[in-house]
Amino acid sequence: MKIESWIFGSGVFFFVPVSLVYGFLTNWSEWVGILGILLVAGLAGMIGAYLGFTGKRVGLRPEDRSDAEIHEGAGEQGHFSPWSWWPLVLGIACATGFLGLAVGAWVIFIAGGIAIVALVGWVYEYSRGDHAH
Protein backbone atom coordinates (compact mmCIF):
# COMPACT_ATOMS: atom_id res chain seq x y z
CA MET A 1 0.00 0.00 0.00
CA LYS A 2 3.02 2.22 -0.19
CA ILE A 3 2.18 3.47 -3.67
CA GLU A 4 -1.42 4.25 -2.76
CA SER A 5 -0.36 6.18 0.34
CA TRP A 6 2.09 8.26 -1.70
CA ILE A 7 -0.52 8.98 -4.37
CA PHE A 8 -3.06 10.24 -1.84
CA GLY A 9 -0.44 11.92 0.33
CA SER A 10 0.89 13.91 -2.61
CA GLY A 11 -2.64 15.26 -3.10
CA VAL A 12 -1.97 17.53 -0.11
CA PHE A 13 1.00 19.07 -1.88
CA PHE A 14 -1.16 19.63 -4.95
CA PHE A 15 -4.41 20.93 -3.47
CA VAL A 16 -2.97 23.39 -0.94
CA PRO A 17 -1.15 25.47 -3.61
CA VAL A 18 -4.20 25.17 -5.87
CA SER A 19 -6.34 26.68 -3.11
CA LEU A 20 -3.88 29.53 -2.71
CA VAL A 21 -3.87 30.20 -6.45
CA TYR A 22 -7.67 30.02 -6.49
CA GLY A 23 -7.83 32.51 -3.63
CA PHE A 24 -5.46 34.84 -5.42
CA LEU A 25 -7.42 34.64 -8.69
CA THR A 26 -10.72 35.42 -6.93
CA ASN A 27 -9.17 38.25 -4.86
CA TRP A 28 -9.94 36.24 -1.69
CA SER A 29 -13.64 37.03 -2.06
CA GLU A 30 -14.96 33.50 -2.73
CA TRP A 31 -14.25 31.60 0.49
CA VAL A 32 -16.37 28.52 -0.25
CA GLY A 33 -14.11 27.39 -3.09
CA ILE A 34 -10.94 28.01 -1.09
CA LEU A 35 -12.27 26.11 1.90
CA GLY A 36 -13.58 23.31 -0.32
CA ILE A 37 -10.20 22.78 -1.96
CA LEU A 38 -8.48 22.86 1.43
CA LEU A 39 -10.92 20.22 2.70
CA VAL A 40 -10.09 18.05 -0.32
CA ALA A 41 -6.41 18.42 0.63
CA GLY A 42 -7.21 17.36 4.18
CA LEU A 43 -9.22 14.38 2.97
CA ALA A 44 -6.39 13.28 0.67
CA GLY A 45 -3.97 13.59 3.58
CA MET A 46 -6.18 11.52 5.87
CA ILE A 47 -6.60 8.77 3.28
CA GLY A 48 -2.85 8.75 2.59
CA ALA A 49 -2.04 8.55 6.31
CA TYR A 50 -4.54 5.72 6.83
CA LEU A 51 -3.14 3.74 3.90
CA GLY A 52 0.41 4.34 5.14
CA PHE A 53 -0.38 3.10 8.66
CA THR A 54 -2.32 0.13 7.30
CA GLY A 55 0.49 -0.73 4.90
CA LYS A 56 3.00 -0.82 7.76
CA ARG A 57 0.71 -3.03 9.84
CA VAL A 58 -0.28 -5.46 7.08
CA GLY A 59 3.03 -5.72 5.27
CA LEU A 60 3.74 -6.18 1.59
CA ARG A 61 0.97 -7.50 -0.62
CA PRO A 62 1.68 -9.48 -3.79
CA GLU A 63 0.86 -6.42 -5.92
CA ASP A 64 3.47 -4.40 -4.00
CA ARG A 65 6.30 -6.73 -4.94
CA SER A 66 7.90 -6.88 -8.38
CA ASP A 67 8.81 -10.59 -8.01
CA ALA A 68 5.30 -11.76 -7.06
CA GLU A 69 3.55 -14.54 -8.93
CA ILE A 70 -0.04 -14.37 -10.14
CA HIS A 71 -1.15 -17.26 -7.92
CA GLU A 72 -0.13 -15.38 -4.76
CA GLY A 73 -3.08 -13.02 -5.22
CA ALA A 74 -5.54 -15.87 -5.78
CA GLY A 75 -8.11 -16.91 -3.24
CA GLU A 76 -10.98 -15.33 -1.42
CA GLN A 77 -10.98 -11.55 -1.69
CA GLY A 78 -13.89 -10.93 0.64
CA HIS A 79 -17.37 -12.03 1.53
CA PHE A 80 -20.15 -10.84 -0.73
CA SER A 81 -23.84 -11.67 -0.79
CA PRO A 82 -24.93 -12.02 -4.41
CA TRP A 83 -28.53 -12.77 -3.41
CA SER A 84 -28.96 -9.77 -1.10
CA TRP A 85 -31.64 -7.22 -2.00
CA TRP A 86 -30.75 -4.83 0.83
CA PRO A 87 -28.23 -2.74 -1.16
CA LEU A 88 -30.94 -2.06 -3.73
CA VAL A 89 -33.37 -1.00 -0.99
CA LEU A 90 -30.72 1.27 0.52
CA GLY A 91 -30.04 2.79 -2.91
CA ILE A 92 -33.75 3.45 -3.37
CA ALA A 93 -33.82 5.10 0.06
CA CYS A 94 -30.90 7.36 -0.89
CA ALA A 95 -32.52 8.26 -4.20
CA THR A 96 -35.76 9.05 -2.36
CA GLY A 97 -33.81 11.24 0.07
CA PHE A 98 -32.34 13.25 -2.79
CA LEU A 99 -35.80 13.48 -4.30
CA GLY A 100 -36.91 14.95 -0.99
CA LEU A 101 -34.41 17.77 -1.40
CA ALA A 102 -36.16 18.75 -4.61
CA VAL A 103 -39.79 17.97 -3.80
CA GLY A 104 -40.20 18.63 -0.11
CA ALA A 105 -38.55 17.99 3.22
CA TRP A 106 -41.30 15.58 4.32
CA VAL A 107 -40.06 13.01 1.76
CA ILE A 108 -36.69 12.89 3.54
CA PHE A 109 -38.37 11.44 6.64
CA ILE A 110 -39.86 8.62 4.56
CA ALA A 111 -36.47 7.97 2.98
CA GLY A 112 -34.84 7.96 6.42
CA GLY A 113 -37.27 5.29 7.62
CA ILE A 114 -36.62 3.15 4.55
CA ALA A 115 -32.86 3.62 5.00
CA ILE A 116 -32.99 2.49 8.64
CA VAL A 117 -34.94 -0.63 7.69
CA ALA A 118 -32.50 -1.36 4.85
CA LEU A 119 -29.42 -0.92 7.04
CA VAL A 120 -30.82 -3.14 9.79
CA GLY A 121 -31.82 -5.76 7.23
CA TRP A 122 -28.43 -5.68 5.56
CA VAL A 123 -26.49 -5.93 8.83
CA TYR A 124 -28.60 -8.77 10.22
CA GLU A 125 -29.21 -10.76 7.04
CA TYR A 126 -26.84 -13.52 8.22
CA SER A 127 -28.43 -13.67 11.66
CA ARG A 128 -31.74 -15.14 10.54
CA GLY A 129 -33.21 -17.48 7.97
CA ASP A 130 -31.29 -20.02 5.90
CA HIS A 131 -27.94 -18.24 6.20
CA ALA A 132 -27.82 -17.79 10.00
CA HIS A 133 -24.63 -18.94 11.63
Secondary structure, DSSP 8 states (H G I E B T S, - for coil): -HHHHHHHHHHHHHHHHHHHHHHHHTTT--HHHHHHHHHHHHHHHHHHHHHHHHHHHH---GGG-TT--GGGG-S------TT--HHHHHHHHHHHHHHHHHH-THHHHHHHHHHHHHHHHHHTTTSSGGG--
